[in-house]
Amino acid sequence: MHPTLHIGGLQAFSSIDYPGELAAVVFLQGCPWRCGYCHNPELQSRQADAYMDWPGLEAFLGQRRGLLDAIVFSGGEPTLQPGLTPALQAIQAMGFKTGLHSAGCYPERLAAALPYLDWVGLDIKSLPQDYPDLTATPHSGAAAWTSLELLLASQTGHEVRITLDASLFHHNRLPRLIDSLQRAGVKNLALQQLNPPLADPEGQKKALLERLQDDCTHQFAQLILRNA
């Protein structure tokens, strides 16, 4: 019996979604959160028409053996779909590395998927208490930070990402968030710009980011600033 996936889109080739590997990105439909800066709002709805089913994806991957190194699931929120873990198992059996982009909405489902993942990019949006204002969802912060704990305790390669929303530049939130991630044991951290970037007419945000990069270089094995 093949996995059941609600696929919302497919990027056939990407050199930036799995570190050091050429990948295809499979976008899974549906997300329980409603972040105002969502990069893929068309993938939020669970009821949208499917772009492709599993047999179609399997046929595509069969044609890409030897051309692709990895398959990355993104969204939406991939862990929303129960078929994710069976799909990861099947893709590994085809000889591809597996990757995941997740916001950590469903810790138990992430835990089930981790043994079949080679790499995870986990979005941590803020400190736990600030999440409901960003996601419009109660208890979302507890879910994300539990997912972080599970990922850090695993043997899966990973990167933790902070999307630079305007709220992080108030009340010292961004430095406090970075400090909390460092104390939690995060080693690879990316600060991810919104697209388009936040307005910064006086250069205050840029100055803060430059100072944080200088101050935090010794705290992380990797600390980078990238465009979304």
Summary of the structure (lengths in Angstrom):
residues: 228
radius of gyration: 17.5
end to end distance: 36.8
largest distance: 57.9
contacts: 716
relative contact order: 0.12
helix: 39%
strand: 23%
